Amino acid sequence: MNILGNYKKWRTYRRTVDELSALSTRELNDLGISRTDIRQVAKRGN
């Protein structure tokens, strides 16, 4: 994979982590996600 592709994947991962982190614990629970799972969920999205 090229550098640009890796960067785009990383940006998508960071954006997902940032957006999920901004949610309240209640909102995360409604989605079935715990705060400790945010990074794992973001990695699956890539």
Buried (B, 14 or more C-beta within 10 A) or exposed (E): EEEEEEEEBEEEBEEBBEEBEEBEEEEBEEEEBEEEBBBEBBEEEE
